[in-house]
């Protein structure tokens, strides 16, 4: 599996909304852990996570959990993985949409993710938490806007550069396959694959309408299967300096 670690795509504006979202997720996680120590994990996760059966039974009283669940996480690894993806892909999407539209897009993608998961698990009593669905929307938007942008990924301890369409496309294919395989398994816990799928599809569909009226943005282009450039060794730099 390709693990993205960085994109090589310039931006012209400072992505302060993206940084605010990252900080908000980290702060929410710290707050979540503090509440868990006081009230217990079951009370906090079920109280602020999205539970399909409760939302359907009492929509007016549970609607807020669509948004609170978007800023909760199941552990440090869950948080770190999501924030890395948001950091890599979010700045360019914010640059393309503008700050206000990007925030609206992010929240709409999160709502679409919740709907996607609800539609495939109406009877589930398991609480859904995490920013993965909204970030899936960001990744879908990135693939539409910058399909050939070079993405640095780790594959079997080797760093390679691949086009965005390949890296994100493989991620989506894996989630789609896993989601279809999970159908009919009842209310088992685990990864909310259809939240990822719902958010991703929303990102594909929403990004161009929300970008209406904004000019084009520069984009780096993937140039083939090659490793990232290496810094010259100290000896090579010395010899270059000596030969000047």
Phi, psi and omega per residue, in radians:
X1 nan 2.382 3.116
X2 -1.362 2.238 3.072
X3 -1.875 1.900 -3.137
X4 -1.235 2.417 3.100
X5 -2.150 -0.308 -3.124
X6 -2.994 2.596 2.953
X7 -1.901 2.697 -3.132
X8 -1.950 1.096 -3.000
X9 -2.333 2.106 -3.045
X10 -1.313 2.764 3.002
X11 -2.235 2.717 3.134
X12 -1.880 -0.136 -3.138
X13 -2.231 2.720 3.122
X14 -1.384 2.182 -3.035
X15 -1.455 1.136 -3.022
X16 -1.201 -0.537 3.097
X17 -1.135 -0.725 3.125
X18 -1.084 -0.720 3.111
X19 -1.179 -0.647 3.090
X20 -1.094 -0.715 3.114
X21 -1.119 -0.702 3.112
X22 -1.117 -0.808 3.122
X23 -1.095 -0.730 -3.132
X24 -1.074 -0.695 3.110
X25 -1.161 -0.710 3.133
X26 -1.165 -0.786 3.128
X27 -1.085 -0.746 3.125
X28 -1.084 -0.641 3.124
X29 -1.170 -0.736 3.100
X30 -1.073 -0.772 3.113
X31 -1.095 -0.717 3.110
X32 -1.044 -0.784 -3.134
X33 -1.138 -0.653 3.102
X34 -1.126 -0.750 3.116
X35 -1.143 -0.648 3.141
X36 -1.088 -0.701 3.115
X37 -1.117 -0.539 -3.106
X38 -1.500 -0.724 -2.976
X39 -1.970 -0.250 -3.084
X40 1.713 2.588 -3.068
X41 -1.113 -0.734 -3.076
X42 -1.060 -0.737 -3.108
X43 -1.179 -0.731 -3.070
X44 -1.273 -0.854 -3.082
X45 -1.145 -0.752 3.131
X46 -1.285 -0.453 -3.121
X47 -1.349 -0.592 -3.084
X48 -2.009 -0.214 3.048
X49 -1.383 2.905 -3.123
X50 -1.557 1.975 3.130
X51 -1.957 2.042 -3.025
X52 -1.002 -0.829 -3.066
X53 -1.106 -0.662 -3.141
X54 -1.265 -0.709 -3.133
X55 -1.110 -0.715 3.137
X56 -1.237 -0.562 -3.132
X57 -1.342 -0.590 -3.098
X58 -2.485 1.285 -3.049
X59 -0.999 -0.776 -3.072
X60 -1.109 -0.595 -3.102
X61 -1.538 -0.242 -3.071
X62 -2.027 -0.011 -3.077
X63 -1.063 -0.563 -3.107
X64 -1.084 -0.427 -3.087
X65 -1.204 -0.331 3.038
X66 -1.028 -0.655 -3.090
X67 -1.570 -0.700 3.120
X68 -1.129 -0.633 -3.129
X69 -1.136 -0.440 -3.128
X70 -1.208 -0.268 -3.096
X71 -2.023 0.206 3.105
X72 -1.862 2.700 -3.137
X73 -2.489 2.750 -3.066
X74 -1.582 0.138 3.129
X75 2.804 3.032 -3.096
X76 -1.134 -0.712 -3.140
X77 -1.107 -0.719 3.098
X78 -1.057 -0.827 3.128
X79 -1.096 -0.835 -3.074
X80 -1.092 -0.746 3.133
X81 -1.109 -0.749 3.128
X82 -1.154 -0.747 -3.095
X83 -1.218 -0.562 3.062
X84 -1.094 -0.796 3.125
X85 -1.117 -0.715 3.129
X86 -1.134 -0.699 3.125
X87 -1.115 -0.728 -3.081
X88 -1.204 -0.819 -2.959
X89 -1.755 -0.418 -3.002
X90 -1.217 -0.593 -3.052
X91 -1.123 -0.703 3.141
X92 -1.239 -0.618 3.095
X93 -1.189 -0.708 3.070
X94 -1.100 -0.688 3.109
X95 -1.068 -0.658 -3.120
X96 -1.328 -0.654 -3.043
X97 -1.574 -0.509 -2.947
X98 1.673 2.761 -2.972
X99 -1.111 -0.894 -3.093
X100 -1.140 -0.774 -3.136
X101 -1.153 -0.601 3.135
X102 -1.139 -0.737 3.115
X103 -1.086 -0.780 3.107
X104 -1.084 -0.732 3.125
X105 -1.056 -0.804 -3.123
X106 -1.027 -0.818 -3.122
X107 -1.176 -0.691 3.106
X108 -1.119 -0.686 3.094
X109 -1.117 -0.658 3.086
X110 -1.131 -0.682 3.094
X111 -1.151 -0.749 3.114
X112 -1.086 -0.634 3.091
X113 -1.103 -0.753 3.118
X114 -1.097 -0.719 3.123
X115 -1.113 -0.745 3.130
X116 -1.041 -0.722 3.131
X117 -1.253 -0.668 3.137
X118 -1.102 -0.743 -3.075
X119 -1.128 -0.412 -3.136
X120 -1.830 0.094 3.126
X121 -2.666 0.941 -3.049
X122 -1.102 -0.484 -3.115
X123 -1.754 0.264 -3.060
X124 -1.436 2.286 3.055
X125 -1.643 0.108 -3.090
X126 -1.466 2.318 3.122
X127 -1.336 2.319 3.087
X128 -1.753 2.256 3.100
X129 -2.365 2.712 3.043
X130 2.180 2.669 3.122
X131 -1.571 0.095 -3.017
X132 -1.011 -0.691 -3.106
X133 -1.136 -0.792 3.107
X134 -1.133 -0.690 3.132
X135 -1.210 -0.552 3.025
X136 -1.048 -0.669 3.063
X137 -1.085 -0.712 3.089
X138 -1.078 -0.719 3.133
X139 -1.166 -0.681 3.075
X140 -1.080 -0.740 3.108
X141 -1.117 -0.721 3.134
X142 -1.055 -0.740 -3.124
X143 -1.135 -0.611 3.088
X144 -1.199 -0.779 -3.032
X145 -1.384 -0.660 -3.012
X146 -2.340 1.071 -3.041
X147 -1.084 -0.518 -3.091
X148 -1.831 0.235 3.090
X149 -1.128 2.403 -3.134
X150 -1.333 2.292 3.135
X151 -2.060 2.173 3.042
X152 -1.373 2.195 -3.110
X153 -2.315 2.711 3.023
X154 -1.784 2.228 3.082
X155 -2.311 1.923 3.136
X156 0.956 0.805 3.090
X157 1.228 0.186 3.083
X158 -1.955 2.354 3.102
X159 -1.576 2.128 3.116
X160 -2.253 2.846 3.077
X161 -1.949 2.232 -3.139
X162 -2.278 2.755 3.067
X163 -1.239 2.635 -3.090
X164 -1.004 -0.693 -3.085
X165 -1.065 -0.581 -3.132
X166 -1.298 -0.854 -3.099
X167 -1.094 -0.850 -3.107
X168 -1.265 -0.630 3.106
X169 -1.087 -0.724 3.091
X170 -1.139 -0.692 3.098
X171 -1.055 -0.789 -3.133
X172 -1.163 -0.731 3.139
X173 -1.055 -0.695 3.122
X174 -1.131 -0.744 3.133
X175 -1.185 -0.691 3.122
X176 -1.127 -0.790 3.125
X177 -1.086 -0.783 -3.135
X178 -1.164 -0.654 3.127
X179 -1.139 -0.785 3.118
X180 -1.126 -0.638 3.121
X181 -1.179 -0.533 -3.094
X182 -1.392 -0.225 -3.135
X183 -1.057 2.382 3.126
X184 1.510 0.047 3.130
X185 -1.570 0.108 3.075
X186 1.356 -2.554 -3.019
X187 -1.725 0.710 3.118
X188 -1.238 2.567 3.105
X189 -1.364 -3.132 3.115
X190 2.257 -2.689 -3.087
X191 -1.335 2.359 3.128
X192 -1.490 1.349 -3.037
X193 -1.071 -0.666 -3.085
X194 -1.334 -0.302 2.945
X195 -1.196 -0.734 3.076
X196 -1.070 -0.796 -3.111
X197 -1.127 -0.790 3.132
X198 -1.082 -0.762 3.116
X199 -1.140 -0.720 -3.122
X200 -1.105 -0.826 3.136
X201 -1.093 -0.695 3.091
X202 -1.065 -0.710 3.104
X203 -1.080 -0.737 3.106
X204 -1.038 -0.728 -3.011
X205 -1.476 -0.522 -3.003
X206 -1.570 -0.439 -2.937
X207 -1.144 -0.709 -3.113
X208 -1.226 -0.798 3.055
X209 -1.026 -0.702 -3.139
X210 -1.249 -0.367 3.139
X211 -1.554 -0.024 -3.089
X212 -0.955 2.309 3.092
X213 1.568 -0.094 3.134
X214 -1.762 2.537 -3.093
X215 -1.278 2.966 3.139
X216 -1.204 2.779 3.090
X217 -2.107 2.540 3.092
X218 -1.110 2.598 3.138
X219 -2.542 2.323 3.012
X220 -1.261 2.684 -3.115
X221 -2.091 2.334 3.087
X222 -1.107 2.383 -3.013
X223 -2.024 0.209 3.083
X224 2.203 3.098 -3.075
X225 -1.417 1.614 3.124
X226 -2.531 2.571 3.095
X227 -1.242 2.816 3.094
X228 -1.093 2.611 -3.110
X229 -1.058 2.408 3.125
X230 -1.646 2.561 3.071
X231 -1.255 2.352 3.134
X232 -1.022 2.587 3.113
X233 -1.185 2.885 3.131
X234 -1.054 -0.678 -3.137
X235 -1.156 -0.736 -3.141
X236 -1.132 -0.693 3.106
X237 -1.138 -0.657 3.129
X238 -1.148 -0.755 -3.117
X239 -1.175 -0.627 3.081
X240 -1.128 -0.696 3.124
X241 -1.170 -0.692 -3.105
X242 -1.180 -0.582 -3.083
X243 -1.457 -0.062 -3.111
X244 -1.205 nan nan
